[in-house]
Amino acid sequence: MKYFGGKKSYPHELIGRMIKVVGSTNPGLVGLRGKIVDETKMTLLVESSGRQRRLLKTQIEIEVEDTTGKLSGKMLAKRPEERVKG
């Protein structure tokens, strides 16, 4: 897992970003690519191939387009506004 800005967090907005699921406790989600359209404390809503899928943050590991490294969903499991504040 990569730390962003020396913090154990990802202090950027995720809505509108393209992601790829690279690890999951649900093997059917691995490889899923899509655009994040909504985020709550514990979930990401991802639009992929014309349908929306709600993913539990604690069960996934993702790569965000235009970044390097993987993000553990556990490190994202807080309200977006709290995470962005740092």
VOKE-477201 format. One line per field, with one value per residue: residue number from 1; residue in one letter; x, y, z of N, C-alpha, C in turn. Coordinates in steps of 0.1 Angstrom, whole numbers, plus 5000, padded with zeros to 4 digits. Example, Ala and Ser with C-alpha at 12.3 -4.5 7.8 and 13.67 -1.06 7.14 Angstrom:
<pts>
seq [1_2]
type [a_s]
n_u [5132_5128]
n_v [4943_4978]
n_w [5078_5071]
ca_u [5123_5137]
ca_v [4955_4989]
ca_w [5078_5071]
c_u [5132_5129]
c_v [4967_5000]
c_w [5078_5079]
</pts>
This chain:
<pts>
seq [1_2_3_4_5_6_7_8_9_10_11_12_13_14_15_16_17_18_19_20_21_22_23_24_25_26_27_28_29_30_31_32_33_34_35_36_37_38_39_40_41_42_43_44_45_46_47_48_49_50_51_52_53_54_55_56_57_58_59_60_61_62_63_64_65_66_67_68_69_70_71_72_73_74_75_76_77_78_79_80_81_82_83_84_85_86]
type [m_k_y_f_g_g_k_k_s_y_p_h_e_l_i_g_r_m_i_k_v_v_g_s_t_n_p_g_l_v_g_l_r_g_k_i_v_d_e_t_k_m_t_l_l_v_e_s_s_g_r_q_r_r_l_l_k_t_q_i_e_i_e_v_e_d_t_t_g_k_l_s_g_k_m_l_a_k_r_p_e_e_r_v_k_g]
n_u [5009_5005_5014_5000_5013_5027_5009_4986_4964_4941_4940_4922_4895_4873_4850_4840_4864_4882_4885_4901_4894_4916_4919_4900_4877_4856_4859_4847_4846_4872_4891_4871_4863_4856_4837_4837_4807_4794_4800_4801_4805_4812_4810_4815_4801_4800_4800_4798_4800_4774_4759_4753_4773_4775_4801_4817_4839_4857_4862_4877_4905_4919_4930_4936_4930_4956_4973_4999_5004_4985_4953_4940_4908_4901_4916_4903_4879_4861_4842_4839_4844_4858_4881_4893_4899_4920]
n_v [4988_5022_5053_5085_5116_5113_5106_5083_5081_5093_5122_5134_5143_5118_5114_5113_5104_5079_5044_5013_4981_4962_4944_4923_4910_4898_4880_4884_4911_4920_4936_4952_4982_5016_5047_5068_5077_5085_5088_5075_5072_5044_5033_5031_5043_5031_5036_5015_5001_5010_5004_5007_5001_4994_4995_4981_4998_4987_4962_4963_4969_4995_5011_5043_5063_5081_5081_5066_5034_5015_5018_5010_5002_5003_5024_5045_5045_5066_5095_5114_5142_5144_5129_5144_5168_5159]
n_w [5000_4993_5007_5007_5004_5027_5046_5060_5043_5017_5006_4987_4964_4954_4938_4905_4895_4877_4884_4892_4904_4922_4941_4962_4987_4975_4948_4923_4919_4913_4889_4880_4864_4864_4869_4897_4911_4934_4970_5002_5038_5041_5016_4980_4950_4919_4885_4858_4826_4820_4842_4878_4906_4940_4962_4990_5010_5028_5018_4995_4973_4955_4924_4914_4886_4870_4892_4912_4927_4951_4967_4998_5006_5033_5043_5032_5045_5058_5062_5032_5034_5058_5053_5032_5045_5060]
ca_u [5000_5013_5009_5000_5017_5032_4998_4980_4951_4941_4933_4917_4882_4872_4839_4844_4877_4881_4892_4901_4895_4927_4918_4887_4872_4847_4867_4839_4848_4885_4891_4860_4867_4845_4838_4830_4797_4790_4808_4796_4816_4816_4808_4817_4791_4808_4793_4806_4793_4760_4752_4760_4776_4779_4812_4821_4853_4865_4864_4883_4917_4917_4940_4929_4937_4966_4981_5006_5001_4971_4946_4932_4895_4901_4922_4893_4866_4856_4834_4847_4848_4868_4893_4898_4905_4933]
ca_v [5000_5035_5064_5097_5128_5110_5103_5070_5086_5098_5135_5140_5140_5106_5115_5117_5097_5065_5035_4998_4972_4953_4933_4923_4898_4893_4879_4889_4926_4922_4939_4961_4995_5025_5061_5069_5088_5089_5082_5076_5068_5031_5027_5039_5040_5031_5034_5007_4995_5015_5001_5012_4991_4999_4987_4984_5003_4978_4949_4965_4977_5001_5020_5055_5068_5092_5080_5053_5027_5010_5023_5001_5008_5005_5037_5054_5043_5077_5105_5121_5156_5142_5125_5155_5177_5154]
ca_w [5000_4992_5015_4999_5011_5040_5055_5058_5038_5004_5009_4974_4960_4945_4929_4891_4892_4872_4893_4889_4916_4920_4951_4969_4993_4965_4936_4912_4917_4908_4874_4877_4861_4863_4874_4910_4910_4948_4980_5016_5047_5040_5002_4967_4940_4907_4872_4849_4816_4820_4855_4890_4916_4953_4967_5004_5010_5036_5011_4982_4971_4941_4917_4909_4874_4872_4904_4913_4940_4954_4979_5005_5010_5047_5045_5027_5052_5066_5054_5023_5039_5069_5046_5024_5055_5065]
c_u [5009_5006_5010_5003_5022_5021_4992_4965_4952_4933_4927_4902_4882_4861_4844_4857_4874_4890_4892_4902_4906_4928_4905_4884_4862_4854_4860_4841_4862_4885_4880_4866_4855_4848_4831_4820_4791_4799_4802_4808_4821_4815_4813_4807_4799_4799_4803_4797_4778_4753_4760_4761_4781_4789_4815_4835_4862_4868_4872_4897_4916_4930_4931_4937_4945_4973_4989_5003_4987_4966_4938_4919_4894_4906_4913_4880_4864_4849_4843_4853_4858_4881_4900_4905_4918_4931]
c_v [5012_5045_5076_5109_5125_5106_5089_5073_5090_5111_5142_5136_5128_5107_5121_5111_5083_5056_5021_4991_4962_4942_4934_4910_4891_4892_4884_4904_4929_4925_4949_4975_5004_5039_5062_5081_5092_5082_5085_5072_5054_5025_5037_5034_5042_5028_5027_5000_4998_5011_5006_5001_4998_4990_4991_4987_4993_4965_4951_4971_4982_5008_5031_5060_5080_5093_5067_5047_5023_5016_5012_5008_5011_5019_5048_5054_5054_5086_5112_5135_5155_5138_5136_5165_5172_5150]
c_w [5000_5001_5007_5008_5025_5050_5051_5053_5024_5004_4996_4972_4951_4935_4915_4886_4886_4881_4886_4902_4913_4931_4958_4976_4984_4952_4923_4909_4912_4893_4871_4875_4860_4869_4887_4909_4924_4958_4994_5025_5045_5025_4991_4957_4927_4895_4863_4839_4816_4832_4866_4900_4929_4959_4981_5004_5017_5029_4998_4983_4956_4937_4912_4897_4877_4885_4904_4926_4941_4966_4985_5009_5024_5051_5041_5036_5063_5057_5045_5028_5050_5063_5039_5033_5060_5079]
</pts>
